[in-house]
Amino acid sequence: MRNKQVTIEYYVDLLEFNIVGDYDDYLLVKKEGIEIHFFAFKELNPRENYGQVYIRTSNISDVYLDLKNKNVPIHPNGGLETKPWGQMEFSLLDPDNNLLTFGESVK
C-alpha cells in the first residue's frame, strides 16, 4: 500500500472489510474468513504493480451484484463471466492496482 488511509477507505469503507490489525507500516483487514495483509510501499508505481489476490466464494452472483449496487468499479476486462477452467469470476483493481479476482467453481 502506498497510502494506508486510501487503502482503509477502499477495503473498509467500500468493500466492508474490518480492520483486525493497524500498525505503523502494516495493516490487516478481514471479512468473512478472508484476511488480507498490507505493508507500506510508498515507492510503489501502480502501473508496474503485479500484486494479485484470488478470493474464492460460494455466492459470486450475490457478491458481484452487491458491489455493483454500491458502485464499486469492476475491472474493465473483469466482468462476471464463466471461464474455460470452470470458474465464474470477476475482478477489481484497488487504488494501488492490486488485482482482486473473485471466483466460484461452476462444476
C-alpha positions as CSV (number, residue, x, y, z in Angstrom):
1,M,0.0,0.0,0.0
2,R,1.2,3.4,-0.8
3,N,-1.2,5.2,1.5
4,K,-2.7,3.5,4.5
5,Q,-5.7,5.9,4.7
6,V,-6.6,5.3,1.0
7,T,-6.3,1.5,1.5
8,I,-8.6,1.7,4.5
9,E,-11.1,3.8,2.6
10,Y,-11.2,1.2,-0.2
11,Y,-11.2,-2.0,1.8
12,V,-13.1,-0.9,4.9
13,D,-15.4,1.8,3.7
14,L,-16.1,0.5,0.2
15,L,-15.6,-3.3,0.4
16,E,-16.7,-3.6,4.1
17,F,-13.7,-5.4,5.5
18,N,-12.9,-4.9,9.2
19,I,-9.5,-3.7,10.5
20,V,-8.0,-6.5,12.6
21,G,-4.5,-5.0,12.9
22,D,-3.2,-1.5,12.3
23,Y,0.5,-0.9,12.9
24,D,2.9,1.9,11.7
25,D,3.6,0.3,8.3
26,Y,1.3,-2.7,8.3
27,L,-2.5,-3.2,8.0
28,L,-4.6,-6.3,8.3
29,V,-8.2,-6.4,7.1
30,K,-10.7,-9.3,7.4
31,K,-14.1,-10.2,6.0
32,E,-16.0,-13.5,6.2
33,G,-12.8,-15.6,6.7
34,I,-10.7,-13.6,4.2
35,E,-7.7,-11.8,5.7
36,I,-5.5,-9.6,3.6
37,H,-2.2,-8.1,4.9
38,F,-0.7,-4.9,3.5
39,F,2.7,-3.4,4.1
40,A,3.8,0.2,3.4
41,F,5.4,0.6,0.0
42,K,5.4,4.3,-0.7
43,E,7.6,3.9,-3.8
44,L,5.2,1.5,-5.5
45,N,4.4,2.5,-9.1
46,P,0.8,1.3,-9.6
47,R,1.4,1.0,-13.4
48,E,4.1,-1.6,-12.6
49,N,2.2,-3.4,-9.8
50,Y,1.6,-7.1,-10.4
51,G,0.1,-7.8,-7.0
52,Q,-3.0,-10.1,-7.1
53,V,-5.3,-12.0,-4.8
54,Y,-7.7,-14.7,-5.7
55,I,-10.8,-14.9,-3.4
56,R,-13.0,-18.0,-3.6
57,T,-16.6,-17.6,-2.8
58,S,-19.7,-19.7,-2.9
59,N,-22.1,-16.9,-3.8
60,I,-20.4,-15.0,-6.5
61,S,-23.5,-13.6,-8.2
62,D,-24.6,-12.0,-4.9
63,V,-21.1,-10.6,-4.2
64,Y,-21.0,-9.2,-7.7
65,L,-24.4,-7.6,-7.6
66,D,-23.7,-6.2,-4.1
67,L,-20.6,-4.5,-5.3
68,K,-22.2,-3.2,-8.5
69,N,-25.1,-1.8,-6.4
70,K,-22.6,0.1,-4.3
71,N,-20.9,1.4,-7.5
72,V,-17.7,-0.3,-6.8
73,P,-15.7,-0.1,-10.1
74,I,-15.3,-3.5,-11.7
75,H,-12.1,-4.1,-13.7
76,P,-12.7,-3.1,-17.3
77,N,-11.7,-6.6,-18.5
78,G,-13.1,-8.4,-15.4
79,G,-16.8,-8.5,-15.6
80,L,-18.6,-11.5,-14.2
81,E,-18.3,-14.5,-16.6
82,T,-17.6,-18.2,-16.6
83,K,-14.1,-19.0,-17.6
84,P,-12.9,-22.1,-19.6
85,W,-11.3,-23.5,-16.4
86,G,-14.7,-24.0,-14.7
87,Q,-14.7,-20.9,-12.5
88,M,-17.2,-18.0,-12.6
89,E,-15.1,-14.9,-11.9
90,F,-14.9,-11.1,-11.8
91,S,-12.1,-8.7,-10.9
92,L,-11.5,-5.4,-9.2
93,L,-8.4,-3.1,-9.1
94,D,-7.7,-1.4,-5.8
95,P,-6.2,2.1,-5.6
96,D,-2.6,0.6,-5.9
97,N,-3.6,-1.6,-8.9
98,N,-3.6,-4.8,-6.8
99,L,-5.9,-7.2,-8.8
100,L,-8.6,-8.8,-6.7
101,T,-10.3,-11.7,-8.5
102,F,-13.3,-13.3,-7.0
103,G,-14.2,-16.9,-8.2
104,E,-16.6,-19.7,-7.7
105,S,-16.5,-23.2,-9.1
106,V,-19.3,-23.9,-11.6
107,K,-18.9,-27.7,-11.9
